[in-house]
Amino acid sequence: MSDKVSEKISDPKNAKHINLFKQLLITAGALLAIFQVGRAIQGSVERQVFLHKQSAALKVGEAQAEQINKELRDGLSNYRSSAGIERLARERLNLAGSDEVVIRIAK
């Protein structure tokens, strides 16, 4: 049996076919590797775009939170005075001064 195999390999016509098959196999492997690398690059680019958009959204949220914090700080400084405390009591607690009358109008 090994004699037949060695005869087929030593035949120049079969050797060309074997070399061609080897080259096709190597080419197919290389194409598969290139395809996989392309998929990996595409996935990486998509992930980078997603992360960039998420980062931009977080920066917008951070700016909004800083603005709200600034408004709250300003509000607290206003409420430290007696006039600010009275305003807070009127607006949030629906209270009135001793010489005032609260009138509520139903909507």
C-alpha positions as a LaTeX table, in Angstrom:
\begin{tabular}{lrrr}
\hline
Residue & $x$ (\AA) & $y$ (\AA) & $z$ (\AA) \\
\hline
Met1 & 0.00 & 0.00 & 0.00 \\
Ser2 & 2.80 & 2.43 & 0.85 \\
Asp3 & 4.38 & 1.67 & $-2.54$ \\
Lys4 & 1.27 & 2.94 & $-4.31$ \\
Val5 & 1.25 & 6.13 & $-2.24$ \\
Ser6 & 4.92 & 6.79 & $-2.87$ \\
Glu7 & 4.40 & 6.14 & $-6.60$ \\
Lys8 & 1.54 & 8.66 & $-6.71$ \\
Ile9 & 3.53 & 11.31 & $-4.84$ \\
Ser10 & 6.62 & 10.81 & $-7.00$ \\
Asp11 & 4.58 & 11.14 & $-10.19$ \\
Pro12 & 5.18 & 14.74 & $-11.44$ \\
Lys13 & 1.53 & 15.16 & $-12.46$ \\
Asn14 & 0.27 & 14.15 & $-9.00$ \\
Ala15 & 2.96 & 16.25 & $-7.31$ \\
Lys16 & 1.59 & 19.32 & $-9.10$ \\
His17 & $-1.93$ & 18.47 & $-7.86$ \\
Ile18 & $-0.67$ & 17.99 & $-4.32$ \\
Asn19 & 1.23 & 21.30 & $-4.41$ \\
Leu20 & $-1.86$ & 23.03 & $-5.82$ \\
Phe21 & $-4.00$ & 21.50 & $-3.07$ \\
Lys22 & $-1.50$ & 22.65 & $-0.42$ \\
Gln23 & $-1.48$ & 26.16 & $-1.85$ \\
Leu24 & $-5.29$ & 26.26 & $-1.96$ \\
Leu25 & $-5.44$ & 25.04 & 1.63 \\
Ile26 & $-2.94$ & 27.68 & 2.77 \\
Thr27 & $-4.81$ & 30.37 & 0.82 \\
Ala28 & $-8.12$ & 29.32 & 2.37 \\
Gly29 & $-6.57$ & 29.46 & 5.83 \\
Ala30 & $-5.12$ & 32.91 & 5.16 \\
Leu31 & $-8.47$ & 34.19 & 3.84 \\
Leu32 & $-10.23$ & 32.84 & 6.92 \\
Ala33 & $-7.68$ & 34.58 & 9.15 \\
Ile34 & $-8.11$ & 37.86 & 7.23 \\
Phe35 & $-11.89$ & 37.55 & 7.54 \\
Gln36 & $-11.63$ & 37.02 & 11.30 \\
Val37 & $-9.30$ & 40.01 & 11.67 \\
Gly38 & $-11.75$ & 42.14 & 9.67 \\
Arg39 & $-14.62$ & 41.09 & 11.93 \\
Ala40 & $-12.56$ & 41.88 & 15.01 \\
Ile41 & $-11.68$ & 45.34 & 13.67 \\
Gln42 & $-15.31$ & 46.04 & 12.79 \\
Gly43 & $-16.42$ & 45.00 & 16.28 \\
Ser44 & $-13.75$ & 47.20 & 17.82 \\
Val45 & $-14.79$ & 50.21 & 15.75 \\
Glu46 & $-18.45$ & 49.70 & 16.64 \\
Arg47 & $-17.54$ & 49.47 & 20.33 \\
Gln48 & $-15.47$ & 52.66 & 20.11 \\
Val49 & $-18.37$ & 54.53 & 18.47 \\
Phe50 & $-20.75$ & 53.27 & 21.17 \\
Leu51 & $-18.37$ & 54.30 & 23.95 \\
His52 & $-17.82$ & 57.73 & 22.36 \\
Lys53 & $-21.59$ & 58.35 & 22.23 \\
Gln54 & $-21.98$ & 57.15 & 25.81 \\
Ser55 & $-19.14$ & 59.43 & 26.93 \\
Ala56 & $-20.77$ & 62.41 & 25.22 \\
Ala57 & $-24.10$ & 61.63 & 26.90 \\
Leu58 & $-22.39$ & 61.38 & 30.28 \\
Lys59 & $-20.68$ & 64.74 & 29.76 \\
Val60 & $-24.05$ & 66.34 & 28.97 \\
Gly61 & $-25.53$ & 64.75 & 32.10 \\
Glu62 & $-22.59$ & 65.95 & 34.17 \\
Ala63 & $-23.05$ & 69.52 & 32.88 \\
Gln64 & $-26.75$ & 69.38 & 33.75 \\
Ala65 & $-26.00$ & 68.06 & 37.23 \\
Glu66 & $-23.44$ & 70.83 & 37.79 \\
Gln67 & $-26.02$ & 73.43 & 36.72 \\
Ile68 & $-28.62$ & 71.97 & 39.10 \\
Asn69 & $-26.06$ & 71.92 & 41.93 \\
Lys70 & $-25.21$ & 75.56 & 41.25 \\
Glu71 & $-28.90$ & 76.52 & 41.34 \\
Leu72 & $-29.35$ & 74.60 & 44.60 \\
Arg73 & $-26.31$ & 76.28 & 46.14 \\
Asp74 & $-27.63$ & 79.69 & 45.09 \\
Gly75 & $-31.04$ & 78.79 & 46.53 \\
Leu76 & $-29.50$ & 77.75 & 49.84 \\
Ser77 & $-27.63$ & 81.03 & 50.10 \\
Asn78 & $-30.91$ & 82.88 & 49.47 \\
Tyr79 & $-32.70$ & 80.92 & 52.21 \\
Arg80 & $-30.07$ & 81.74 & 54.85 \\
Ser81 & $-31.50$ & 85.23 & 55.24 \\
Ser82 & $-34.75$ & 85.86 & 57.11 \\
Ala83 & $-36.42$ & 87.12 & 53.91 \\
Gly84 & $-35.39$ & 83.91 & 52.16 \\
Ile85 & $-36.78$ & 81.76 & 54.97 \\
Glu86 & $-40.09$ & 83.65 & 54.80 \\
Arg87 & $-40.23$ & 83.15 & 51.03 \\
Leu88 & $-39.53$ & 79.43 & 51.45 \\
Ala89 & $-42.30$ & 79.15 & 54.06 \\
Arg90 & $-44.77$ & 80.89 & 51.74 \\
Glu91 & $-43.87$ & 78.99 & 48.56 \\
Arg92 & $-43.22$ & 75.48 & 49.84 \\
Leu93 & $-45.13$ & 75.21 & 53.12 \\
Asn94 & $-48.08$ & 77.49 & 52.27 \\
Leu95 & $-47.55$ & 79.49 & 55.46 \\
Ala96 & $-48.30$ & 83.14 & 56.01 \\
Gly97 & $-47.04$ & 85.87 & 58.31 \\
Ser98 & $-49.02$ & 86.95 & 61.39 \\
Asp99 & $-50.47$ & 89.94 & 59.57 \\
Glu100 & $-51.17$ & 88.06 & 56.29 \\
Val101 & $-54.12$ & 85.99 & 55.01 \\
Val102 & $-53.68$ & 83.06 & 52.63 \\
Ile103 & $-56.13$ & 83.01 & 49.74 \\
Arg104 & $-56.22$ & 79.90 & 47.56 \\
Ile105 & $-57.81$ & 79.96 & 44.16 \\
Ala106 & $-58.89$ & 76.58 & 42.76 \\
Lys107 & $-57.94$ & 75.89 & 39.16 \\
\hline
\end{tabular}
